[in-house]
Amino acid sequence: MDPTTERLMGGAAGAAGGGKVYVEDVFSTDLWSGNYDTTPAPININNGIDLSGSGRGGLVWTKTRYVDANSHQLYDTERGAGKPLYSNITNSEGTNAVFDSFNSNGFSLTAGSWGTDPLNGNSISQGNKYVGWTLGNQKGFFNAVKYTSTEIANVTIPHGLDSVPGMVVIKNTDRSSDWQIWHRSLSSSGIGITFGTGAAIANANIENTAPDSTNFYAKNPGYDANAVTSTLGENYIAYFFAHDDQQFGDDGNESIIKCGIYNDSSAGGEVDLGWEPQWILFKCTAFGNQWNIHDTMRGWPAEGQTQGLSPSTNTTESGVSLLNITSTGFKYPYYGAGDWVYVAIRRGPMKTPEDATKVFSAISDAGSSSPRQITTGNLVDLHISKSYSTSTYSWYWVDRLREGLYLNSAEDWQESSSQVGSTEFCYQDGIYVAAADGWSNHSPYGGPFIRYSFTRSPGFFDIVAYDGDGQPNHQITHNLNAKPELMIVKQRDAARTWAVYVSAKDESDIEVMGAGKFLKLNTDDYAVTQSGVFDTAPTPSIFTVEDNTYVNILGGDYMAYLFASLSGISKVGTYDGIGNTAKDITCEGFTSGARFILIKRIDTSGTGNWGVWDSVRGISSTGDDPFLILDHDSSQANNNDISPLNAGFTVNANNDTGGTGASGNWNINGATYIYLAIA
C-alpha cells in the first residue's frame, strides 16, 4: 500500500535540467559564524545547491561547533523551513524560525538571538561557529521522502534513488520516538540501529523485506513507541542514502557515495573506497559507541586527530583519533571495538575548473599582532607564505592534509608546528592565523607577506599524503585526473631533500626532463639523472616512486604536490634561453597574462635558483620586477626580468649573466628552463 508522499522530488529523478551531475552539485559542507554585531543580521549560505521549491530539494543538517547546549538540527524541504528534527534526542518535530528558507543556491538564516542560538547566535563569548551539511535530492545519491501511514499493514515507500539504498534513516515527526536506521551491511533482515549509543539489534519493526531499486518496505506491527517505521495515521520523514551508484562525473560512470562496514580488530587497517572522501558518518555496532561525523572542512588530516561531532549527543566539536583520510578512502589507527558501519561521500570538486581565480590566489598582507581570518577568495588546500621584505622568515608550506604543521621549501627540514600550529583551514575562502605567529602574521617585524593559496581541482592541482614502503615501483593513487607534469615530493618526518619530477620537452620536442631525472626544490642544482627516484612516468591516476633516500623510505611519511597544464588555468612547460633578445612564452588559453610564474634552470651547464614572480608584487612592462627565490629565505630582489603578455609572459633580454640567483639569469643563451605559470 502507498503512503502519502508529499514531495517525491523530481530532483531525485535526475539532475535539475538533466545534464552531468557532480558531487559539488548535491553535497556541501558549509561553515559560518554567528553575527556578533549589536544589530544582528541574516546570513545567506550560498553553496550552489538548488534547494528551492522548483529545484532538487534536500536536507540541511546543522550543528553548533563549540556550544554544548545545542542539539543537531535537521531541516528538509519535504517538511519545510523552520521545522527541525534532532538526531541526538527523540523529540518530535520542533520549530526554529531562524532557518528562514531553502533557496536556489543554498539556504538563508534570519538574524539570530544573543547567546547560544543554534543557528546564528550573537554572543562572541559563546564562540558561536556553525557547520551545515547539505545533501541535495538526486537519483543515485540521496532522497528525502515524507510519508504518512494510512493502513495497519506493511507500507511500501518509493524512495526515488533508482538503485538499492545503502542506508535509510527514518523518524516519526509527530511524537517522541527513536530514530530508526537500516544499513545494507547489517545483513540479517530486521537488524537495526538508532542515532543513540546502543548496539545494532534485531528489530523486525524497521523493514518487512529488503529494499529494492524502487521501494523501501516499512513494517507496521502496530503502535510501538520505541521502534516503528509505520504506525497508522502518523507522519514520518525518511532519508535515503544510495550506495555506489556509478552515474556521476564527466562520463556518468563514477560513484560519489558508498555505504559499508569494516572491522577494526587490528591496528593500521585501511578501507578502499576508490576515491578520497570529504565526509563520513560512522558508528561501531557494539553497545556504548556514539555515531561520529568527520569532514575535510573542519579538519580531517592524513595523520593525527580529526575534528569530530557526534549525532548521538549535543557535545561540542573535539579532536578524536578514529579515522584518517587517504587518497582512496580512510585508515583507522584506533582498533579493538568491532564492526563499524559508515556512509561516505566523495571529495570534490569533480568538475574541471574554468576560472583560475577560483583555484589560485596571490595576496599581499601587511601582517598584524592580532589573530584573524585572512580572506583569499578561494578554498585553501595549500597555503605558501613568505615575508618578502626580510630574510628573517622562511618559506612556509601548510596544507589541509597536515593542518597545524609546516614545511620550508628553502630547507630539507622535517615538518614542524611551532606557532604555525594555530593556523586553521576551516573557512570557505581563507585561513585563520594566530597572533604574531612569526611566519605570516607578525607586524611590524615580519610583514609584508606574500600569500599563495591553491585549491585542489581536476586537471590543475592535487595533494597526496602517502607512506613509504621501501620497495621499488611503489604506486601511489592520486586524484588529479590528469598526468602530473610537475610533482614536488617531501619526506615530512625526516630532514631530507625535496625531490621534484618534471615532464618537459624542449622546443625541438626532445625530452629534457621526465622519468629517470629529478630536481631538488631546496637547492639550485641542475637536473640530476638518477635511477631509483622517479623511474616511471605518472598516469592520470597513479604516480610511482622508487626505493631510495628521497621519496620512498620504509615507514617514511611523505607529501606530494601535483600540478598539470590546464587550458586557461595553468601551464607546465619549458623554454630555451636566447640571451640578448626578449622571448615570449605562450600558455594555452591564457588571455590576461600570468598571475604566478615559477622558473628554474635545469641544464647541466649551470645552476639556477627557483625564481618566483606574481602580479600582486608586480609584473611590469617597464621598470624592475620583484622576485623571490623559493629555495632561499632571502628577501625579494628587483630586476627587469619578466614582462606581462596576455597569452602568458615574456622573459626579457638577459642583462646579467652573473652567478646563481643573480637577477637576469632567466634567459641565458643556450640554457634550458622549466616553468609553472598560473593565469
Phi, psi and omega in degrees: 000148186270142172279171171278112183255108186283331181201075171285096195296141175293339177301329178288345178275000177150175180295148176298111184098349172075027177259207177293146181237135181238162184299326180291346176283339190231355180216142177205140168255122183240138180241139177208163177246146176295151179287125183262000183292158177293337174249096183302148183230155176290164179231132174253122176262105183258099183247005176082004181261127184278102179255010185288171181299328179265359182262208186278334184072183179153206186236138169240118182252121186238157176201136167292137186273331188233018178238116184296326192290344190261133179281163165297136179238127182245122180241137178224156184287344178290323181263339177103161181295153175078012183235082184280151161246161189232115186293333186268358176222167186263007184304156173287179180304134180253198177224142172202101185290350179296326173283100196273315187199153168265131187242173180289346178225028179143227182207165183233146176242139175281176177299129181277183178258162177295147176098231193252037176307133188286000179231326186206057180288161187240004182269112181296332179293338179276352181059042188290102173234148192227157172231143174226129177252117181258126175241112180278142176298128181197129174309132179083359181231294188201150174206135174257129184228128174261136179215159177234132178283127181249356180222174180258005178260194181291149188239131177264125182243108174295125186261346173075005181282335184064022175199163183292127180301152173262328177209144179230129179242123186233139178222132170288121184270351185273333187209171178291123179195158180295149165291141178246128185234124173253136180227136185301333184277349172271083201294328182290130180303131178093357175282125184225175181208161179241180176278005177277200181259006182286167179278162170293133184225161173291118184217092185289359183272357182277305183218152184273306175228164182300142179291158176238192185286356180243318191229155164249139187248094180284149181248139180246099180270006188106182185288118178219108186294342185266327186205094177218151173236000178195089175255134187313126173081359183257157186259145183222155167239137178236131175252117183256122177255130179280174178222115168054037176278113190266078180225018186248171177089183184302319184258005178064033183226023180241150177263159178230359181213140176219143177241124184208192181216146174220160179241125184260046182290344177223157182285155172079016179287162182217141177253125180263108177270343185090355177202166180275128180278162171239348184206140177212137173245124187208158181203142170285135184283354178281162182293146172088005182253135180277158164288153177223151172234126170247147171210156186284343179287319181275344178126099177226086189276174177286335176213159178089195186278142177255144177280110185253151168232146183246118175298346182279343185221171176261014185292161183285167176296139179207161180283131178227153181247064182256310183224146171234146187279149172228173181288349180235005182162236179205158176237159185234104177289331177280143181207163173108358183271329180128221182273139178235128174262152183208160164230125184239145180240138186294147175288142174244180002280156173261340180284143174288129184293151179238353182231114184296333181291343179276346185236355177209140174219149173231125179225150173258137188223131184288338186091169183200164174260008182241149173294146185194162171270136177248119182274128181251337182093354177217157175296130186260117172255328174227131179234122179245127186228147178206134168289121184262003178255352183214151176268005181294325184254144184274178164284137179232126178250117174235148182214165185295331181281346179231037187311129180096003180227153180225158171237156180239116184291346179273354182223167176264016184305152168284165183296154182215169180251292184053211181288341179295345178299345178274355178294134180236144179255009188277058175221153181287332187214045178170194178226170175243133177238151181280171179291129174043054184282358171084001180230327180211015180207053183229119181223139007268004190287324188259322188288168002280160182242147168258139182232124175248125182236126184244140177251128176296126184208143179303133176084349184244301191206141177213158176233137178227131169257130181217162179256136175285144178244359177071011183246151175297155172058045178279113184267130183242127178281134174235173182236031179287334181062029176196160177291122176297130177258339176224119179235125179248117187240136179221129169286122189266346180256017178204158178277090180225155182301144169288128179252136186234126172259136175225134172259112186208141173242149178279185185289350174263013179065028176259131182293123178252342174220160181152203181302137180092356178229155175204162176244167177243121186292327186269012176223171177263014183301151173284174182297134182256130173270112184205128174283164177084013176240284175238081185274344185236132178294140180289162176245175178296353179228348185220140163238155189239133176239154184252178181274099179203186185278359185252315194233000186201048175289138178304124179083357180286150176255130188231152169241140176231128178250120190244132178233151175220166175277132179222123185307127178081356183240305187211159176212125169256122185206190181217157173209159177256132178291148180234007171083250192274014178233137177295151183228126177276132177248109182268141182236125186305127175084352179287132179235344182232026177082180180261134175269341181219135179222129174238126182230140178218131173283138186235347185287158187279000179280348180188156178271170179191142181284171175268097183276141183231127175236156174208157183286344179287311177282337172131120166237102192244151176279345178228144176081181184281151177246130178287139176221155177243163179247115185294335181262018180211149181276001186300155176287171185293147172250170183228134175194157182275070185264327187234143173231154181288150176210126184304323183274005180162252177200165179241131170266124187284169179304138180292121179243013181202108179261028183291194189284187183305131176083353180292144178296144178095000182264033181256007180208046180284133182303125178088349179279155178244137185231148168248157181210157168236122177239140178235130184289000000 
